[in-house]
Amino acid sequence: MNRERRPYLTDRINYRRHFVLLACAVVVIAIMARLDLFGTAALLPNAAIFGALHAAALTGALNAKAPLARKSGFILAASALDVAALYAGIFGLALLSAAALPLRARAYIAFGVCAMLGAILYGFLIRFFWMPEMTPRPIVRIAIGCLLMTMIALLIENSSGLGSLWVLAAAWWCAFSAGLWITGRTPGSHTPG
């Protein structure tokens, strides 16, 4: 019985190239943070740039040729999605202001909501643009990994005072990409093709 091999999700992305591009993007955001390009108004432009950089690292690692318009659309959508996640976190923090919780706890909840919501929506964006066979279950697993990594990065940042938002973004990126790589290597994480 000779069964045709069905491609796993790893066939879509050259993960070695993706992680190299991701490392370059981390260097870019670290330099941006050091230069303090946007000053006190850094949240909005940084969120847009962070979303675009991860999406660029992903599209730059695609194995198949894709039209420039499709890649550009994905990068713009990811950038807008990152800004939307930022606003969801700000809105969530405002909603939690009435809760009888310490500010740090409210901030952790807001960051957690951002990490989860952003990962789920970004996962579905990737599914829509590049991997229609990826099922929702691995997207949720990736989102849980992003939540955990964001919380660990927040704990380290709060205890050491050495981090900043770029460190949280880099931790989230690594968690998302590692989750995507693990998902792609796992049979049954996508619908048969």
C-alpha positions in Angstrom: 0.0 0.0 0.0 1.8 3.1 -1.3 0.3 6.1 0.4 1.2 9.5 -0.9 3.1 11.6 1.6 1.1 14.5 2.9 3.2 17.6 3.7 3.4 18.7 7.3 3.4 22.3 8.1 7.2 22.3 8.3 7.2 22.0 4.5 5.7 25.5 4.2 8.4 27.3 6.2 12.1 27.1 6.3 12.4 27.3 10.1 16.2 27.6 10.1 15.9 30.8 8.0 12.9 31.9 10.0 14.8 31.7 13.3 17.8 33.5 11.8 15.5 36.3 10.6 13.8 36.4 14.0 17.1 36.8 15.7 17.9 39.7 13.3 14.5 41.2 14.2 15.3 40.9 17.9 18.5 42.8 17.4 16.5 45.5 15.5 14.0 46.0 18.3 16.8 46.0 20.9 18.6 48.7 19.0 15.3 50.6 18.6 14.8 50.5 22.4 18.3 51.6 23.1 17.9 54.6 20.7 14.5 55.4 22.1 13.3 56.5 18.7 9.8 57.4 19.6 10.3 58.6 23.2 7.2 58.6 25.4 4.9 57.9 22.5 6.6 54.6 21.7 3.7 52.1 22.4 1.8 52.5 19.2 4.6 52.7 16.7 6.5 49.9 18.5 3.5 47.6 18.4 3.1 48.2 14.7 6.8 47.6 14.1 6.9 44.5 16.3 4.0 42.9 14.4 5.5 43.7 11.1 8.9 42.4 12.0 7.7 38.9 13.1 5.5 38.7 10.0 8.4 39.7 7.8 10.5 37.0 9.4 7.8 34.5 8.7 7.2 35.5 5.1 10.9 35.7 4.4 11.1 32.0 5.4 8.3 30.7 3.2 9.5 27.8 1.0 6.9 28.5 -1.7 6.9 31.6 -3.9 4.2 33.9 -2.9 3.1 37.2 -4.6 4.6 40.3 -3.1 1.0 41.7 -2.6 0.1 38.7 -0.5 3.2 38.9 1.6 2.7 42.7 2.1 -0.9 42.1 3.0 0.1 39.6 5.6 2.7 41.9 7.1 0.3 44.8 7.2 -2.4 42.7 8.8 0.0 41.4 11.4 1.1 44.9 12.2 -2.5 46.0 12.6 -3.3 43.0 14.7 -0.4 43.8 17.1 -1.8 47.3 17.5 -5.2 45.9 18.1 -3.8 43.6 20.8 -2.1 46.6 22.4 -5.4 48.4 22.6 -7.2 45.3 23.9 -4.7 45.2 26.7 -5.1 48.9 27.5 -8.9 48.4 27.4 -8.6 45.4 29.6 -6.4 47.3 32.1 -9.0 50.0 32.2 -11.8 47.5 32.8 -9.8 45.9 35.6 -9.2 49.3 37.3 -12.4 48.8 39.3 -11.2 45.4 40.5 -9.9 45.1 44.0 -6.5 43.8 42.7 -3.1 45.3 43.0 -1.9 47.2 39.9 0.8 44.6 39.2 -1.9 41.8 39.2 -4.1 43.8 36.8 -1.1 44.4 34.6 -0.3 40.7 34.5 -3.9 39.9 33.6 -3.9 42.5 30.8 -0.6 41.3 29.4 -1.9 37.8 29.6 -5.0 38.7 27.7 -2.9 40.5 25.0 -0.6 37.5 24.7 -3.4 35.0 24.3 -5.6 37.1 22.1 -2.7 38.2 19.9 -1.5 34.6 19.5 -4.9 33.2 18.6 -5.7 35.9 16.1 -2.2 35.8 14.6 -2.5 32.0 14.4 -5.7 32.3 12.4 -4.1 35.0 10.2 -1.3 32.5 9.4 -3.9 29.9 8.8 -5.8 32.2 6.4 -2.8 33.4 4.5 -0.4 30.4 4.5 -1.5 27.2 6.2 -5.2 26.5 5.7 -4.7 23.0 6.9 -3.7 24.1 10.4 -6.5 23.3 12.8 -7.6 25.5 15.7 -6.3 23.2 18.4 -2.6 23.8 17.7 -3.3 27.5 17.5 -4.7 27.4 21.0 -1.6 25.4 22.2 0.7 28.0 20.7 -1.3 30.8 22.4 -0.9 29.0 25.8 2.8 28.8 25.2 2.8 32.6 24.3 0.9 33.3 27.5 3.4 31.3 29.7 6.4 32.8 28.0 5.0 36.3 28.4 4.3 35.7 32.1 7.8 34.3 32.7 9.3 37.4 30.8 7.2 39.7 33.0 8.3 38.0 36.2 11.9 38.3 35.1 11.4 41.9 34.1 9.7 42.9 37.3 12.2 41.1 39.5 15.3 42.4 37.7 14.1 45.6 36.2 16.4 44.9 33.2 13.7 44.4 30.6 11.3 46.5 28.6 8.5 45.9 26.1 11.0 44.8 23.5 12.0 41.9 25.8 8.3 40.9 26.1 7.9 41.0 22.4 11.0 38.9 21.8 9.9 36.3 24.3 6.4 36.2 22.7 8.0 35.9 19.2 10.2 33.0 20.3 7.3 31.2 22.0 5.0 31.6 19.0 7.6 30.5 16.4 8.7 27.6 18.6 5.1 26.6 18.9 4.5 26.8 15.2 7.6 24.8 14.6 6.6 22.1 17.1 3.1 22.1 15.6 4.4 21.7 12.1 6.4 18.6 13.1 3.5 17.0 14.9 1.4 14.7 12.7 -2.3 15.2 13.3 -2.0 18.9 14.0 -3.5 19.8 10.7 -6.3 18.5 8.5 -5.2 15.9 5.8 -4.5 17.6 2.6 
